[in-house]
Amino acid sequence: MKTIIYYLSATGNSLYVARFLQAALQDAELRSVPEALVEGCLDVKADVVGFVFPLHYMGLPLQAEAFLARLSVTGSPYIFAIATCGVPYFGTFFEDVEKILSRKDLRLDAAWYLRLVSNYLPLRDTATDWRIRIRAWLAERKLKSIAQAIKDRRLHSTWQLLQKPCRRLHQEWKERQQRIDENFRCDTGKCTSCGLCERICPTRNILCPDGYPVWQHRCTECLGCLHICPVEAIDYGEKTKGRKRYRHKDVAPKDLLRHFPESDTSERLPS
């Protein structure tokens, strides 16, 4: 039984989940959403197809939505989706997935929220270490049951609370996409010009023509650049100053960097 799992991950939560399922399901193949979009690998034929994405503003990440709209699925596979999040059960994440799939005559067979650690520093500081350890333990227990449900191809639905206000919030966020990155700041006194912020950005929204990041106004607010900076030179306005950066303990920084064709780099550099 061939299984393909697509993931989108900025701080490692969704990649950790995808890897856990890959090990549990044994024959699963992992595919990065940003790389699939750039490479044009949007045709899938498998017995099981999974999506592991973070919850963004109580709905689908912008890049995940674009990916699902373009994805072509052959046959009628068992399809599951997992939303990694700090606060579960609120929003329209799975309703949005179902709407996109229904336009392709497909259905979402199973859906789960998985609570880990929120990386959204503009709202609040990262959870304390003891909370992170507890959430990791609880998440591993839940993932074992999720893996078994996938093996058995069981149907599974989940709560989606406060859908109307959450949909309104998500829509307002989408409408200001070109302004999302206006709050990012780089402290050039701290910056070492390592380029990690440019390499982690899933939409190629960051260029470093003079060694420092310049945002190009197509940000999806994944905050990967903020969290991966080894010297904490990047902040989101004043809100994130002094707040603890986060990465899942089982994911290395290099695992989160995108791997786009080298030829693409020269095309993106300003003349």
Residue pairs with C-beta under 8 A, 6 or more apart in sequence:
1 27
1 47
1 48
2 27
2 29
2 45
2 46
2 47
2 48
3 25
3 27
3 28
3 29
3 46
3 47
3 48
3 49
3 50
3 150
4 28
4 29
4 31
4 44
4 46
4 48
4 49
4 50
5 18
5 21
5 22
5 28
5 29
5 30
5 31
5 49
5 50
5 51
5 52
6 31
6 32
6 33
6 36
6 49
6 50
6 51
6 52
6 67
7 14
7 15
7 17
7 18
7 30
7 31
7 32
7 33
7 51
7 52
7 53
8 14
8 32
8 33
8 34
8 52
8 53
8 54
8 61
8 63
8 64
8 67
8 202
8 222
9 15
9 16
9 18
9 52
9 54
9 251
9 256
10 54
10 119
10 200
10 202
10 222
10 223
10 224
10 227
10 256
11 119
11 223
11 224
11 227
11 246
11 247
11 248
11 251
11 256
12 247
12 248
12 250
12 251
12 255
12 256
13 54
13 84
13 116
13 117
13 119
13 248
14 52
14 53
14 54
14 82
14 84
15 248
15 251
15 255
15 256
16 116
16 248
16 250
16 251
17 52
17 82
17 84
17 114
17 116
17 139
17 143
18 30
18 50
18 52
19 30
19 250
20 140
20 143
20 147
21 28
21 50
21 52
21 143
21 146
21 147
21 150
22 28
22 29
22 30
24 143
24 144
24 147
24 151
25 48
25 147
25 150
25 151
28 48
28 50
31 41
32 258
32 259
33 53
33 63
33 64
33 67
33 202
34 63
34 202
34 203
34 258
34 260
35 41
35 258
35 259
35 260
36 42
36 67
37 63
37 66
37 67
37 70
38 260
38 261
38 264
39 261
42 67
42 70
42 71
42 72
43 72
43 74
44 71
44 72
44 73
44 74
45 73
45 74
45 75
46 77
47 77
47 78
48 77
48 78
48 79
48 80
48 150
48 153
49 73
49 77
49 78
49 79
49 80
50 79
50 80
50 81
50 82
50 150
51 64
51 68
51 79
51 80
51 81
51 82
51 97
52 81
52 82
52 84
53 60
53 61
53 64
53 81
53 82
53 83
53 84
53 93
54 61
54 83
54 84
54 85
54 119
54 222
55 83
55 84
55 85
55 86
55 91
55 93
55 113
56 62
56 170
56 173
56 220
56 221
56 222
57 169
57 170
57 173
57 221
58 90
58 91
58 92
58 93
58 166
58 167
58 169
58 170
59 91
59 92
59 93
59 96
59 166
59 167
59 170
60 68
60 93
60 96
60 97
61 220
61 222
62 174
62 177
62 220
63 202
63 203
63 220
65 96
65 100
68 97
68 100
68 101
69 100
71 104
72 104
73 79
73 104
73 106
76 106
78 109
78 110
78 150
78 153
79 101
79 106
79 107
79 108
79 109
79 110
80 108
80 109
80 110
80 111
80 112
80 150
80 156
81 93
81 94
81 97
81 108
81 110
81 111
81 112
82 111
82 112
82 113
82 114
82 146
83 93
83 94
83 111
83 112
83 113
83 114
84 114
84 116
85 113
85 114
85 115
85 116
85 118
86 115
86 116
86 117
86 118
86 119
86 120
86 127
87 115
87 118
88 113
88 114
88 115
89 113
89 158
89 159
89 160
89 161
90 160
90 161
90 162
90 166
91 160
91 161
91 162
91 163
91 166
91 167
91 170
92 160
92 163
92 166
92 167
92 170
93 113
93 160
94 108
94 111
94 157
94 158
94 160
95 160
95 163
97 108
97 111
98 107
98 108
101 107
101 108
109 153
109 155
109 156
110 149
110 150
110 154
110 155
110 156
110 157
111 156
111 157
111 158
112 142
112 146
112 156
112 158
113 158
114 139
114 142
114 143
114 146
115 135
115 138
115 139
116 135
116 136
116 139
116 248
117 126
117 127
117 131
117 132
117 135
117 246
117 248
118 124
118 126
118 127
119 126
119 223
119 227
119 246
120 223
121 223
121 226
121 227
121 236
121 239
121 240
121 243
121 245
121 246
122 183
122 236
122 237
122 239
122 240
125 243
125 244
126 132
126 243
126 244
126 245
126 246
127 135
132 249
136 249
149 156
173 180
173 221
177 218
177 219
177 220
178 217
178 218
179 217
180 217
180 219
180 220
180 221
181 205
181 215
181 216
181 217
181 219
181 221
182 215
182 217
183 236
183 237
184 213
184 215
184 219
184 225
184 226
184 234
184 235
184 236
185 234
185 235
185 236
185 237
186 212
186 213
186 233
186 234
187 233
187 234
187 235
188 212
188 233
190 231
190 232
190 233
191 211
191 212
191 213
191 229
191 231
191 233
192 230
192 231
192 233
193 208
193 211
193 212
194 230
195 208
196 225
196 228
196 229
196 230
196 253
196 257
197 206
197 208
197 213
197 224
197 225
197 228
197 229
197 234
198 206
198 207
198 208
198 213
199 257
199 258
200 224
200 225
200 228
200 256
200 257
200 258
201 224
201 225
201 258
202 220
202 222
202 224
202 258
203 218
203 219
203 220
204 216
204 258
204 260
204 264
204 268
205 215
205 216
205 217
205 218
205 219
205 220
206 213
206 214
206 215
206 216
206 225
207 213
207 214
207 216
207 268
207 269
207 270
208 214
209 269
209 270
213 225
213 234
223 236
224 256
225 234
226 234
226 235
226 236
226 240
226 245
227 245
227 246
227 247
228 247
228 253
228 256
229 245
232 245
235 241
247 253
247 256
